[in-house]
Amino acid sequence: MTTKRKYGEACGLAHAGELIGERWALLVVRELVLGPKRFTDLRAGIPRVSPNVLGQRLRELEAAGVVRRRTLPPPAGSRVYELTEWGEELEPIALGLGAWAARSPSFPREAPIGTDSIVLAMKALFDPVAAGDREAEAMLTVDDQAFHVSLAGGEIEISREPVADPDLAVETSAKVLSDVVMGERSLDEAISSSDLQLAGSRDAFESILGSLAPPEPAATAEAVAVP
């Protein structure tokens, strides 16, 4: 049985590594930032982790006080995992770490991207200056998962909560949304090819996209070297 690493230091960073530094642990946190999930949903969001390892990570995170289990009320009755109140404080840390890593020269941009990954990337890339006084409310369906996106007051909120009367409804895949958000594909082309369906105010969706700032690649060692 693998023993968890212990750094033996009275250092916050070292202890953070002990709490969430094991492989797959941060991805479990990522999958729970936007709300509770069943074990099967976590497996779908992290397809390369084995059920045994995922179960072990969940037990470790639960023992650490980061994650908890609960049973949904009837008629659902499903057992789900969710972040504790303390675990929820990881959201800005996870978003900041993801935004920082996205600037890496070695970032694997051609690799697959998951649904929660690109939706959280929208939060991580949000620029309140670019947002200005833009306002929009959208129902965003990505690979059959629905999200409520609200842009107002220089802030963006994204959740799994339903919205009654959005300005628009967008339906697409994680890959297409990623390409559009990152500026690698135009919104016109995605719509014309039917890879992205938009019902309602296109201006509202453009307001959301316009409030995002794709990451600028970090300078390489060669670029900053002093001659």
MIKOL-882003 format. One line per 10 residues: number of its first residue (from 1); their letters; for each residue x, y, z of N, C-alpha, C. Coordinates in steps of 0.05 Angstrom, whole numbers. Example, Ala and Ser with C-alpha at 12.3 -4.5 7.8 and 13.67 -1.06 7.14 Angstrom:
1	as	264:-114:156:246:-90:156:264:-66:156 ~ 257:-45:142:273:-21:143:258:1:157
! end
This chain:
1	mttkrkygea	17:-24:0:0:0:0:18:25:0 ~ 11:44:-17:27:68:-19:23:86:5 ~ 46:97:16:45:114:39:45:143:29 ~ 27:159:40:25:187:32:51:201:40 ~ 60:220:23:84:234:28:81:254:51 ~ 101:256:68:101:275:90:127:291:87 ~ 124:317:87:148:334:84:161:341:111 ~ 145:339:133:156:344:159:165:372:164 ~ 150:391:152:156:420:156:131:434:166 ~ 136:454:183:114:472:192:111:494:172
11	cglahageli	104:486:147:101:505:125:74:500:111 ~ 60:522:106:33:519:94:34:505:67 ~ 54:513:50:56:500:24:62:471:26 ~ 80:464:45:87:436:48:62:420:57 ~ 47:431:76:23:417:86:2:416:64 ~ 0:437:48:-19:436:25:-12:412:7 ~ 14:408:2:22:386:-14:14:359:-2 ~ 15:358:25:6:333:38:-24:329:36 ~ -39:351:35:-68:349:34:-79:343:7 ~ -68:357:-14:-80:355:-41:-59:350:-62
21	gerwallvvr	-35:342:-53:-13:338:-72:-11:311:-85 ~ -26:291:-75:-25:265:-87:-37:266:-115 ~ -28:248:-132:-38:247:-159:-69:244:-160 ~ -82:259:-176:-111:260:-181:-126:276:-161 ~ -114:283:-138:-129:297:-117:-139:325:-126 ~ -121:340:-140:-130:366:-150:-152:364:-170 ~ -151:342:-186:-172:339:-206:-199:332:-193 ~ -198:318:-171:-222:313:-155:-234:339:-146 ~ -217:357:-136:-225:383:-127:-238:398:-151 ~ -224:398:-174:-234:411:-198:-262:402:-204
31	elvlgpkrft	-267:376:-203:-293:365:-210:-315:373:-191 ~ -308:381:-166:-328:387:-146:-332:417:-142 ~ -316:434:-155:-318:463:-150:-346:473:-158 ~ -357:463:-179:-383:473:-188:-407:459:-176 ~ -402:440:-157:-424:427:-144:-419:398:-139 ~ -437:385:-124:-434:357:-117:-435:338:-141 ~ -422:315:-139:-422:295:-160:-423:267:-147 ~ -436:249:-162:-435:221:-155:-408:209:-162 ~ -402:186:-152:-376:173:-158:-374:168:-188 ~ -396:159:-200:-396:154:-229:-391:179:-246
41	dlragiprvs	-401:202:-236:-397:227:-250:-367:236:-247 ~ -355:231:-224:-327:237:-220:-310:220:-238 ~ -317:194:-241:-303:176:-259:-305:186:-288 ~ -328:196:-296:-332:206:-323:-315:231:-327 ~ -312:248:-307:-297:273:-309:-267:269:-308 ~ -259:246:-296:-230:240:-294:-227:212:-305 ~ -229:208:-331:-231:181:-343:-206:164:-340 ~ -183:176:-335:-158:160:-334:-152:150:-306 ~ -167:158:-286:-162:148:-259:-178:122:-255 ~ -166:102:-242:-179:77:-237:-199:80:-214
51	pnvlgqrlre	-220:64:-213:-240:66:-191:-227:63:-164 ~ -207:45:-161:-195:41:-135:-179:66:-126 ~ -164:77:-145:-148:101:-138:-167:125:-132 ~ -188:128:-147:-207:149:-142:-219:146:-115 ~ -227:122:-108:-239:117:-81:-219:124:-59 ~ -194:117:-64:-173:123:-44:-169:153:-40 ~ -169:168:-63:-166:196:-61:-189:209:-47 ~ -213:200:-52:-237:211:-39:-236:206:-9 ~ -227:182:-1:-225:176:27:-204:194:41 ~ -182:198:27:-161:216:38:-171:245:40
61	leaagvvrrr	-184:254:20:-194:282:20:-216:285:41 ~ -232:264:45:-252:265:66:-240:265:94 ~ -219:249:97:-205:248:123:-192:275:129 ~ -183:288:108:-169:314:111:-189:337:116 ~ -215:332:112:-235:353:116:-240:370:92 ~ -230:361:68:-233:376:44:-259:368:30 ~ -266:343:31:-290:332:18:-307:318:38 ~ -334:317:33:-352:302:49:-372:287:32 ~ -384:267:43:-405:252:29:-432:259:42 ~ -452:259:25:-479:262:35:-499:248:16
71	tlpppagsrv	-523:243:26:-544:231:9:-564:252:2 ~ -570:254:-24:-589:274:-33:-617:266:-23 ~ -634:286:-18:-661:280:-9:-677:266:-31 ~ -699:252:-24:-716:240:-45:-727:262:-64 ~ -733:255:-89:-733:228:-99:-706:218:-109 ~ -685:235:-110:-659:227:-121:-647:205:-103 ~ -642:211:-78:-631:191:-59:-603:182:-66 ~ -589:196:-84:-562:187:-91:-542:196:-71 ~ -520:181:-68:-498:190:-51:-479:206:-68 ~ -472:230:-59:-455:247:-74:-431:256:-57
81	yeltewgeel	-411:266:-70:-388:278:-57:-388:308:-63 ~ -380:324:-44:-379:353:-47:-357:365:-30 ~ -349:389:-37:-329:403:-21:-341:412:5 ~ -326:411:26:-335:423:52:-333:454:49 ~ -342:468:69:-340:497:69:-310:505:66 ~ -293:491:81:-264:496:79:-254:488:52 ~ -263:466:42:-255:457:15:-263:476:-7 ~ -285:490:-3:-294:509:-23:-275:533:-26 ~ -259:538:-5:-239:559:-6:-217:553:-25 ~ -216:529:-35:-196:521:-55:-202:532:-83
91	epialglgaw	-227:541:-87:-235:550:-114:-217:571:-126 ~ -213:595:-112:-195:615:-124:-166:605:-127 ~ -158:587:-109:-131:576:-111:-128:559:-135 ~ -148:541:-140:-148:523:-163:-150:539:-189 ~ -167:560:-189:-170:576:-213:-144:591:-219 ~ -131:602:-199:-106:617:-203:-84:598:-212 ~ -82:574:-200:-62:555:-208:-66:546:-237 ~ -92:542:-245:-97:534:-272:-91:556:-292 ~ -97:581:-285:-91:603:-303:-61:607:-306 ~ -46:603:-284:-17:605:-285:-5:582:-303
101	aarspsfpre	-14:558:-300:-4:536:-315:-11:537:-344 ~ -34:550:-351:-42:552:-379:-23:569:-395 ~ -6:585:-382:13:602:-395:40:587:-401 ~ 41:562:-392:66:547:-395:72:542:-425 ~ 97:546:-433:105:540:-461:100:511:-468 ~ 99:493:-448:95:465:-454:66:456:-449 ~ 47:475:-446:20:468:-442:9:451:-465 ~ -3:427:-459:-11:409:-480:-38:417:-493 ~ -37:437:-510:-61:449:-521:-77:430:-539 ~ -64:410:-550:-78:391:-568:-90:368:-553
111	apigtdsivl	-85:366:-527:-96:344:-511:-126:348:-506 ~ -141:327:-500:-170:330:-495:-175:348:-471 ~ -198:360:-470:-206:377:-447:-233:368:-438 ~ -237:367:-412:-262:359:-400:-282:382:-397 ~ -307:375:-392:-328:395:-390:-323:414:-367 ~ -318:404:-343:-313:422:-320:-288:438:-325 ~ -268:427:-338:-243:441:-343:-247:467:-359 ~ -262:465:-381:-266:489:-397:-285:509:-384 ~ -305:499:-370:-323:517:-356:-308:532:-334 ~ -291:518:-319:-276:531:-298:-255:550:-311
121	amkalfdpva	-245:543:-335:-226:560:-348:-239:587:-355 ~ -265:587:-360:-279:612:-365:-278:630:-341 ~ -281:618:-317:-279:633:-292:-250:643:-288 ~ -231:625:-294:-203:632:-289:-193:655:-308 ~ -204:656:-332:-196:675:-352:-212:701:-351 ~ -231:702:-333:-248:726:-331:-232:751:-324 ~ -236:772:-339:-222:798:-335:-243:819:-329 ~ -245:828:-304:-265:848:-297:-262:874:-312 ~ -238:881:-320:-234:906:-336:-246:903:-363 ~ -241:879:-376:-253:874:-402:-283:872:-400
131	agdreaeaml	-293:862:-378:-322:858:-374:-336:885:-373 ~ -323:904:-359:-335:931:-357:-363:929:-346 ~ -382:941:-360:-410:941:-351:-427:921:-367 ~ -413:902:-380:-428:882:-396:-446:866:-377 ~ -469:858:-387:-487:840:-372:-498:819:-390 ~ -501:795:-380:-512:773:-396:-519:750:-377 ~ -539:735:-385:-547:711:-370:-552:689:-390 ~ -538:667:-387:-539:645:-407:-543:618:-394 ~ -555:600:-409:-556:572:-402:-537:559:-421 ~ -515:548:-411:-494:537:-427:-494:506:-423
141	tvddqafhvs	-499:492:-445:-499:463:-444:-474:453:-459 ~ -457:439:-444:-432:429:-455:-431:399:-451 ~ -431:385:-474:-432:355:-473:-454:345:-454 ~ -478:356:-458:-502:348:-443:-502:356:-414 ~ -483:372:-405:-483:382:-378:-490:412:-378 ~ -510:420:-362:-520:447:-363:-508:465:-341 ~ -502:489:-349:-490:509:-330:-504:535:-333 ~ -507:549:-311:-518:577:-311:-495:596:-310 ~ -493:613:-330:-471:633:-331:-484:661:-328 ~ -475:676:-308:-485:703:-303:-462:723:-303
151	laggeieisr	-465:743:-320:-445:764:-322:-458:790:-314 ~ -449:802:-292:-461:828:-283:-443:840:-262 ~ -443:867:-261:-428:880:-240:-398:875:-240 ~ -387:870:-263:-358:864:-264:-350:837:-253 ~ -369:818:-251:-364:792:-241:-377:771:-258 ~ -366:747:-258:-379:725:-272:-384:702:-252 ~ -408:691:-253:-415:669:-236:-424:646:-254 ~ -414:622:-248:-421:598:-263:-428:576:-243 ~ -452:564:-247:-461:543:-229:-477:523:-244 ~ -485:502:-230:-502:482:-242:-532:488:-236
161	epvadpdlav	-537:510:-223:-565:517:-217:-580:525:-242 ~ -605:517:-244:-621:524:-268:-627:554:-269 ~ -633:564:-292:-641:592:-295:-667:593:-311 ~ -686:609:-301:-713:608:-312:-715:621:-340 ~ -703:645:-343:-707:660:-368:-681:673:-377 ~ -663:657:-388:-636:667:-396:-639:684:-421 ~ -618:701:-426:-617:716:-450:-612:698:-474 ~ -598:676:-469:-592:658:-491:-587:630:-481 ~ -588:611:-499:-581:583:-492:-560:575:-513 ~ -538:564:-503:-516:555:-520:-512:525:-515
171	etsakvlsdv	-508:510:-537:-503:482:-535:-479:475:-553 ~ -460:461:-541:-436:454:-556:-420:433:-541 ~ -396:427:-551:-378:408:-537:-356:423:-523 ~ -343:409:-505:-320:421:-490:-298:429:-509 ~ -292:413:-529:-271:420:-548:-278:445:-564 ~ -302:447:-574:-310:471:-590:-310:496:-573 ~ -321:493:-549:-322:516:-531:-293:525:-524 ~ -276:506:-519:-248:513:-514:-235:528:-537 ~ -240:519:-561:-228:532:-585:-239:560:-588 ~ -265:564:-582:-276:591:-585:-266:609:-563
181	vmgersldea	-266:599:-538:-257:615:-516:-227:624:-519 ~ -211:605:-529:-182:610:-531:-175:625:-557 ~ -195:632:-573:-191:647:-598:-179:630:-620 ~ -180:604:-618:-170:587:-639:-190:581:-660 ~ -215:590:-656:-237:585:-675:-256:608:-672 ~ -266:618:-694:-285:641:-693:-313:631:-685 ~ -327:648:-672:-355:641:-665:-372:637:-690 ~ -367:653:-711:-382:650:-736:-378:623:-748 ~ -353:613:-748:-347:587:-760:-360:565:-744 ~ -359:567:-717:-370:546:-700:-400:544:-703
191	isssdlqlag	-413:568:-707:-442:568:-711:-449:558:-739 ~ -435:567:-759:-442:559:-787:-438:529:-791 ~ -419:517:-777:-414:488:-779:-433:471:-762 ~ -450:485:-747:-469:472:-728:-455:458:-705 ~ -429:465:-700:-415:454:-677:-423:468:-652 ~ -435:492:-655:-445:507:-632:-472:518:-640 ~ -493:511:-624:-520:521:-629:-526:543:-609 ~ -536:565:-619:-542:588:-603:-571:597:-607 ~ -586:598:-586:-614:608:-587:-617:632:-569 ~ -625:654:-580:-628:678:-564:-608:700:-573
201	srdafesilg	-600:716:-554:-583:739:-560:-554:732:-565 ~ -545:734:-590:-517:729:-596:-500:751:-582 ~ -510:775:-580:-495:797:-567:-488:789:-538 ~ -507:775:-525:-502:767:-497:-479:747:-495 ~ -478:729:-514:-456:709:-514:-429:723:-521 ~ -430:742:-539:-406:757:-546:-397:774:-522 ~ -415:783:-506:-408:798:-481:-393:779:-462 ~ -402:754:-460:-389:735:-442:-361:729:-453 ~ -359:724:-479:-333:718:-491:-314:742:-489 ~ -325:766:-492:-309:790:-491:-299:797:-464
211	slappepaat	-310:784:-443:-300:788:-416:-278:769:-408 ~ -270:752:-427:-250:732:-421:-224:740:-435 ~ -202:736:-421:-175:743:-432:-159:717:-435 ~ -156:706:-459:-140:682:-463:-112:686:-453 ~ -99:666:-441:-73:669:-429:-51:675:-449 ~ -33:693:-442:-10:699:-458:12:680:-450 ~ 25:666:-469:46:647:-462:68:661:-446 ~ 79:648:-426:101:659:-410:126:660:-427 ~ 143:679:-422:168:682:-437:186:658:-431 ~ 199:648:-452:218:626:-448:244:637:-438
221	aeavavp	261:618:-429:287:627:-419:303:641:-440 ~ 300:632:-466:314:645:-488:305:673:-492 ~ 278:677:-488:267:704:-494:276:725:-473 ~ 282:716:-449:289:735:-428:319:736:-423 ~ 335:720:-438:363:718:-433:376:745:-439 ~ 396:753:-423:410:777:-427:435:771:-445 ~ 438:785:-467:460:779:-485:487:785:-472
! end
